[in-house]
Amino acid sequence: MLSARSPHPLAAFASVLAALIVVLLGTALAAVAQAATIATSTSGFTGGPVLAANERVVIGEHRGDGALRVAVIAPTTGVTAYPVAFPALAGPRDFARLNLAGVGATVTGTYDTFQSVGAGGIVGQRKLTGRMFTLGPPLGSLGSCVPATSQLYGLAAAGDDFVATVGEDCATDRTTLRIRTAQATHVIRATLGPGDRTDFTPDILDLRATGPALAWIEMRLPVSGPGPTFTLVIARGATGEVLLRTPIEAFPLAMGLRADGTVALPSITDCSIRVISPLPPASRRIALAPALCPQPGGAPVVAAGRIVYPVSGGYASTDAQGAAHFLRDTAGSRSAIAFDGASGYVVRVDCDADRLVSVDLNAAGNPPALPLPALRSCPVRRSSPSRLSSTPSGLVSIGLRCPAGCRGTLRLVQQRAGGRERRVGTVDYASAPGRVVVRPKLSAYARALAGCPGGLRVNAVLFPASDDRTVPARGKGLGAYRINSRSRCRRSGGPAFTAPAPGPRS
């Protein structure tokens, strides 16, 4: 659940295991201690953040069972609107991906659903649906594929008074770029060159828009040579007029675009950023210090005379001369960065919640010294006796100890031979560092069983929040409890015992 302008409490750790977590987290937490929290979500953010008009921040949020919604947040007031929502997914192997793009009046989004297929260690995915949408001034209806006819992802980006899309027609290739304005629609196709293989369709692999500028990358396969070739194209978004078409060495980590058409291409191989300008055509490289080499993990942003790009443990900023520094408030971030030249925002993933934080773009810091721990490194253990009593309404109090904070779902199940089980109670939990008491509610038949002599024996299974929210959470046994109640004893009723159900999804 998202809450705006929430504090981030820190507490002392109380065990050797917790002390280890402190060592891992200490550098990152100290670095972001001064970052202002704009919003928090215990279910987790996704697909952003990006910036919209009036300095609002747009980001996706998980809602459980694969459901998603898009939040539009005013950072100064915390006022939040939810203009778009997507329902829960039907199948246990289904998952969704949300991508957002925007640096101005219009924000574009792509929402795709997939199903995991395969077995025996060979797992693939089958696309189920595809949808494109916009937030802001409408520029025509965008595409929707139900069911999907292509496994490829759609691309969408918006600039000043135009929206550009690739794959909107749900075709099996991405050769066509469609640009919409209030007055006209322009179509640009990636065509074969004289040295290209005729049995290989050229594809548009990336798409960026900022202000009046539009840029994309085309991939082709030559008749002879070691592999595919890549071409950067820069154009005017309102007309589709191509300003520059130039080859690049390889498909870049990511691409950043400035409003004047300048493109930044970070390179991990030579620790540099290649800067390409269309008018007049020019290309140069910005050499970077080894400690601030570009890394995969997010697209660079070019604005206000600086380039903000991903590095190990967060983001760095550099000017045109290569004077770079690590951005202190991005330490620990694994999201995209929203930056318009004045304001910056990233998502930090903590044990108890995801936090959307503001970034002081002038505050330098040091990258985290150690790899950041994943959510699976957030320890949880039981902190209550094995004998419990339920209230007349069926609530059972179970203590958990979370040294670094925690969030997830707790299930109480009856278990039988062969791994069969049936659920008797479920509760979601989220806690800052320390002890937390969760109160699952027993079903009516379980309360009756707990009223019999000897009570009801159940097993507690934790499903902690996962870094990979496209798959059901994996369970972790917490041990057995014996529950007593004052309900009238009845040993019949209740659902049949079946194979364990998959874990919950974000």
FENFEN-V338129 format. One record per residue. N is the residue number from 1. RES is the residue in one small letter. PSI is psi in whole degrees, -180 to 180 (NA if undefined). BURIAL is I if it has 9 or more other ideal C-beta (glycine too) atoms within 8 Angstrom, else O. D_FIRST is the distance of its C-alpha to the first C-alpha in whole Angstrom. Layout:
BEGIN
N_RES_PSI_BURIAL_D_FIRST + N_RES_PSI_BURIAL_D_FIRST
END
This chain:
BEGIN
1_m_137_O_0 + 2_l_137_I_4 + 3_s_142_O_7 + 4_a_142_I_10 + 5_r_48_O_13 + 6_s_147_I_12 + 7_p_164_O_15 + 8_h_89_O_15 + 9_p_144_O_17 + 10_l_144_O_20 + 11_a_163_O_22 + 12_a_147_O_26 + 13_f_151_I_26 + 14_a_15_O_28 + 15_s_169_O_29 + 16_v_-40_O_31 + 17_l_-43_O_28 + 18_a_-37_I_26 + 19_a_-37_I_29 + 20_l_-41_O_29 + 21_i_-37_I_25 + 22_v_-43_I_26 + 23_v_-42_O_29 + 24_l_-38_I_27 + 25_l_-17_I_24 + 26_g_-49_O_26 + 27_t_-45_I_28 + 28_a_-44_I_24 + 29_l_-38_I_23 + 30_a_-37_O_26 + 31_a_-32_I_26 + 32_v_11_I_22 + 33_a_-30_O_23 + 34_q_-1_O_24 + 35_a_131_I_21 + 36_a_131_O_19 + 37_t_124_I_15 + 38_i_-40_I_14 + 39_a_156_I_10 + 40_t_155_I_8 + 41_s_121_I_5 + 42_t_-24_I_5 + 43_s_-21_I_6 + 44_g_142_I_8 + 45_f_160_I_10 + 46_t_157_I_13 + 47_g_44_I_16 + 48_g_-162_I_17 + 49_p_160_I_17 + 50_v_165_I_20 + 51_l_139_I_21 + 52_a_-172_I_22 + 53_a_159_O_25 + 54_n_32_O_25 + 55_e_28_I_23 + 56_r_153_I_19 + 57_v_133_I_17 + 58_v_133_I_16 + 59_i_151_I_13 + 60_g_155_I_12 + 61_e_133_I_8 + 62_h_147_I_8 + 63_r_7_I_7 + 64_g_144_I_10 + 65_d_28_O_13 + 66_g_-3_I_14 + 67_a_147_I_12 + 68_l_156_I_11 + 69_r_159_I_11 + 70_v_125_I_12 + 71_a_137_I_11 + 72_v_115_I_14 + 73_i_133_I_14 + 74_a_109_I_17 + 75_p_-35_I_17 + 76_t_-27_O_20 + 77_t_-20_O_18 + 78_g_0_I_15 + 79_v_130_O_15 + 80_t_136_I_13 + 81_a_156_O_14 + 82_y_84_I_13 + 83_p_-21_O_16 + 84_v_137_I_16 + 85_a_148_I_14 + 86_f_140_I_15 + 87_p_171_O_15 + 88_a_154_O_15 + 89_l_149_I_18 + 90_a_-51_O_21 + 91_g_150_O_23 + 92_p_-19_O_22 + 93_r_5_O_23 + 94_d_149_I_22 + 95_f_163_I_19 + 96_a_154_I_18 + 97_r_131_I_19 + 98_l_129_I_18 + 99_n_134_O_20 + 100_l_147_I_20 + 101_a_138_I_23 + 102_g_145_I_24 + 103_v_33_I_26 + 104_g_-142_I_27 + 105_a_-38_I_27 + 106_t_133_I_26 + 107_v_134_I_23 + 108_t_155_I_23 + 109_g_148_I_21 + 110_t_136_I_22 + 111_y_116_I_20 + 112_d_141_I_22 + 113_t_146_I_22 + 114_f_166_I_24 + 115_q_130_I_25 + 116_s_133_I_26 + 117_v_157_O_30 + 118_g_171_O_33 + 119_a_175_O_34 + 120_g_31_O_36 + 121_g_-11_O_34 + 122_i_102_O_34 + 123_v_130_O_31 + 124_g_-162_O_31 + 125_q_147_I_28 + 126_r_126_O_29 + 127_k_134_I_28 + 128_l_-50_I_27 + 129_t_159_I_26 + 130_g_141_I_26 + 131_r_142_I_24 + 132_m_146_I_25 + 133_f_166_I_23 + 134_t_152_I_24 + 135_l_123_I_22 + 136_g_-162_I_25 + 137_p_125_O_28 + 138_p_138_O_29 + 139_l_46_I_32 + 140_g_163_O_32 + 141_s_134_O_30 + 142_l_172_I_29 + 143_g_157_I_30 + 144_s_135_O_28 + 145_c_106_I_29 + 146_v_106_O_29 + 147_p_166_O_30 + 148_a_142_I_30 + 149_t_2_O_34 + 150_s_147_I_33 + 151_q_-4_O_31 + 152_l_154_I_31 + 153_y_143_I_28 + 154_g_155_I_28 + 155_l_139_I_28 + 156_a_143_I_28 + 157_a_149_I_28 + 158_a_142_I_29 + 159_g_-151_I_31 + 160_d_108_I_33 + 161_d_25_I_34 + 162_f_155_I_34 + 163_v_130_I_31 + 164_a_138_I_32 + 165_t_151_I_31 + 166_v_135_I_33 + 167_g_13_I_33 + 168_e_-28_I_32 + 169_d_6_O_35 + 170_c_28_I_33 + 171_a_173_I_36 + 172_t_4_O_37 + 173_d_173_O_38 + 174_r_63_I_36 + 175_t_-13_I_40 + 176_t_128_I_39 + 177_l_126_I_37 + 178_r_127_I_37 + 179_i_126_I_36 + 180_r_135_I_36 + 181_t_177_I_37 + 182_a_-21_O_37 + 183_q_-29_O_41 + 184_a_170_O_41 + 185_t_130_O_40 + 186_h_140_I_41 + 187_v_127_O_41 + 188_i_132_I_42 + 189_r_138_O_43 + 190_a_112_I_43 + 191_t_161_O_47 + 192_l_144_O_49 + 193_g_173_O_51 + 194_p_-25_O_55 + 195_g_11_O_54 + 196_d_152_I_51 + 197_r_130_O_51 + 198_t_-15_O_51 + 199_d_10_O_49 + 200_f_122_O_46 + 201_t_126_O_44 + 202_p_141_I_43 + 203_d_148_I_39 + 204_i_118_I_37 + 205_l_-17_I_34 + 206_d_155_I_32 + 207_l_128_I_32 + 208_r_145_I_31 + 209_a_137_I_31 + 210_t_124_I_31 + 211_g_-127_I_33 + 212_p_-2_O_36 + 213_a_151_I_36 + 214_l_139_I_36 + 215_a_150_I_36 + 216_w_169_I_36 + 217_i_131_I_37 + 218_e_141_I_40 + 219_m_134_I_41 + 220_r_160_I_44 + 221_l_113_I_46 + 222_p_161_I_50 + 223_v_-38_O_53 + 224_s_148_O_54 + 225_g_170_O_52 + 226_p_-20_O_50 + 227_g_-165_O_46 + 228_p_157_O_44 + 229_t_156_I_45 + 230_f_140_I_42 + 231_t_130_I_43 + 232_l_133_I_41 + 233_v_130_I_41 + 234_i_133_I_40 + 235_a_169_I_41 + 236_r_125_I_40 + 237_g_-35_I_37 + 238_a_-28_O_39 + 239_t_-18_O_42 + 240_g_4_I_42 + 241_e_123_O_45 + 242_v_124_I_45 + 243_l_-32_I_45 + 244_l_138_I_45 + 245_r_115_O_45 + 246_t_142_I_46 + 247_p_149_O_46 + 248_i_158_I_43 + 249_e_-39_O_44 + 250_a_168_O_41 + 251_f_124_O_38 + 252_p_164_I_36 + 253_l_-44_I_33 + 254_a_173_I_31 + 255_m_134_I_32 + 256_g_146_I_32 + 257_l_129_I_33 + 258_r_160_I_35 + 259_a_-24_O_35 + 260_d_5_O_39 + 261_g_-3_I_39 + 262_t_134_I_39 + 263_v_138_I_37 + 264_a_129_I_36 + 265_l_97_I_36 + 266_p_146_I_35 + 267_s_126_I_37 + 268_i_-24_I_37 + 269_t_-39_O_41 + 270_d_17_O_42 + 271_c_58_I_40 + 272_s_173_I_40 + 273_i_122_I_38 + 274_r_128_I_41 + 275_v_123_I_41 + 276_i_127_I_42 + 277_s_142_I_43 + 278_p_-32_I_45 + 279_l_108_O_47 + 280_p_159_O_49 + 281_p_128_O_48 + 282_a_151_O_48 + 283_s_135_O_46 + 284_r_168_O_46 + 285_r_141_O_44 + 286_i_112_I_42 + 287_a_141_O_43 + 288_l_155_I_40 + 289_a_147_O_40 + 290_p_-33_O_40 + 291_a_-14_O_37 + 292_l_35_I_35 + 293_c_143_I_36 + 294_p_149_I_33 + 295_q_159_I_31 + 296_p_159_O_29 + 297_g_-11_O_25 + 298_g_163_I_25 + 299_a_142_O_27 + 300_p_159_I_29 + 301_v_134_I_29 + 302_v_116_I_32 + 303_a_154_I_33 + 304_a_38_O_35 + 305_g_14_O_37 + 306_r_160_I_35 + 307_i_124_I_33 + 308_v_125_I_30 + 309_y_156_I_29 + 310_p_139_I_28 + 311_v_179_I_30 + 312_s_120_O_29 + 313_g_3_I_26 + 314_g_-138_I_25 + 315_y_153_I_27 + 316_a_162_I_30 + 317_s_139_I_32 + 318_t_152_I_36 + 319_d_-173_I_38 + 320_a_-20_O_41 + 321_q_-2_O_43 + 322_g_13_I_41 + 323_a_95_O_40 + 324_a_153_I_37 + 325_h_152_I_34 + 326_f_136_I_31 + 327_l_110_I_28 + 328_r_-44_I_27 + 329_d_0_I_23 + 330_t_0_I_23 + 331_a_126_I_24 + 332_g_-5_I_21 + 333_s_141_I_20 + 334_r_21_O_20 + 335_s_178_I_18 + 336_a_168_I_20 + 337_i_136_I_22 + 338_a_129_I_22 + 339_f_126_I_25 + 340_d_14_O_27 + 341_g_-20_O_30 + 342_a_-45_O_29 + 343_s_146_I_25 + 344_g_148_I_23 + 345_y_141_I_19 + 346_v_170_I_18 + 347_v_130_I_15 + 348_r_130_I_16 + 349_v_113_I_14 + 350_d_168_I_14 + 351_c_-34_I_15 + 352_d_-15_I_12 + 353_a_160_I_9 + 354_d_139_I_10 + 355_r_126_I_12 + 356_l_116_I_13 + 357_v_151_I_16 + 358_s_157_I_20 + 359_v_125_I_23 + 360_d_106_I_26 + 361_l_-8_I_28 + 362_n_-5_O_31 + 363_a_112_I_30 + 364_a_150_O_32 + 365_g_-172_I_31 + 366_n_139_O_32 + 367_p_150_I_30 + 368_p_136_I_28 + 369_a_-26_O_31 + 370_l_157_O_30 + 371_p_139_O_28 + 372_l_135_I_24 + 373_p_147_O_23 + 374_a_172_O_20 + 375_l_-25_I_17 + 376_r_-11_O_20 + 377_s_5_I_22 + 378_c_102_I_19 + 379_p_145_I_21 + 380_v_134_I_21 + 381_r_164_O_23 + 382_r_149_I_24 + 383_s_53_O_25 + 384_s_158_O_27 + 385_p_164_O_30 + 386_s_-17_O_31 + 387_r_126_I_32 + 388_l_160_I_29 + 389_s_144_O_29 + 390_s_153_I_27 + 391_t_168_O_27 + 392_p_-28_O_29 + 393_s_-4_O_25 + 394_g_8_I_25 + 395_l_138_I_22 + 396_v_129_I_23 + 397_s_121_I_22 + 398_i_124_I_22 + 399_g_139_I_22 + 400_l_147_I_20 + 401_r_121_I_22 + 402_c_90_I_19 + 403_p_-32_I_22 + 404_a_12_I_19 + 405_g_161_I_16 + 406_c_162_I_14 + 407_r_152_I_11 + 408_g_-150_I_12 + 409_t_139_I_13 + 410_l_131_I_17 + 411_r_140_I_19 + 412_l_126_I_23 + 413_v_147_I_25 + 414_q_137_I_29 + 415_q_147_O_31 + 416_r_173_O_34 + 417_a_149_O_37 + 418_g_9_O_36 + 419_g_4_O_33 + 420_r_152_I_32 + 421_e_166_I_29 + 422_r_145_I_27 + 423_r_137_I_24 + 424_v_-11_I_24 + 425_g_149_I_21 + 426_t_144_I_17 + 427_v_140_I_14 + 428_d_149_I_11 + 429_y_153_I_11 + 430_a_131_O_10 + 431_s_145_I_13 + 432_a_170_O_15 + 433_p_136_I_18 + 434_g_-157_O_20 + 435_r_141_O_21 + 436_v_144_I_18 + 437_v_121_I_19 + 438_v_151_I_17 + 439_r_81_I_18 + 440_p_151_I_18 + 441_k_124_I_20 + 442_l_143_I_23 + 443_s_164_I_25 + 444_a_-43_O_28 + 445_y_-33_I_30 + 446_a_-36_I_29 + 447_r_-39_I_29 + 448_a_-40_I_33 + 449_l_-37_I_34 + 450_a_-19_I_32 + 451_g_-6_I_35 + 452_c_158_I_38 + 453_p_133_O_40 + 454_g_-14_O_38 + 455_g_-164_I_35 + 456_l_124_I_32 + 457_r_126_I_32 + 458_v_161_I_28 + 459_n_137_I_27 + 460_a_132_I_24 + 461_v_124_I_22 + 462_l_140_I_19 + 463_f_84_I_17 + 464_p_153_I_15 + 465_a_143_I_13 + 466_s_152_I_16 + 467_d_-31_O_17 + 468_d_97_O_18 + 469_r_11_I_15 + 470_t_-5_O_18 + 471_v_156_I_19 + 472_p_147_O_18 + 473_a_150_I_17 + 474_r_137_O_21 + 475_g_154_I_21 + 476_k_118_I_23 + 477_g_133_O_25 + 478_l_-8_I_25 + 479_g_-179_O_28 + 480_a_151_O_29 + 481_y_152_I_29 + 482_r_120_I_32 + 483_i_133_I_30 + 484_n_149_I_32 + 485_s_167_I_32 + 486_r_11_O_34 + 487_s_157_I_34 + 488_r_133_O_37 + 489_c_131_I_38 + 490_r_121_I_37 + 491_r_-1_O_38 + 492_s_171_O_37 + 493_g_175_O_35 + 494_g_160_O_31 + 495_p_166_O_30 + 496_a_157_O_33 + 497_f_133_O_32 + 498_t_179_I_31 + 499_a_149_O_30 + 500_p_137_O_27 + 501_a_152_O_24 + 502_p_158_O_22 + 503_g_165_I_19 + 504_p_157_I_15 + 505_r_149_I_14 + 506_s_NA_I_11
END
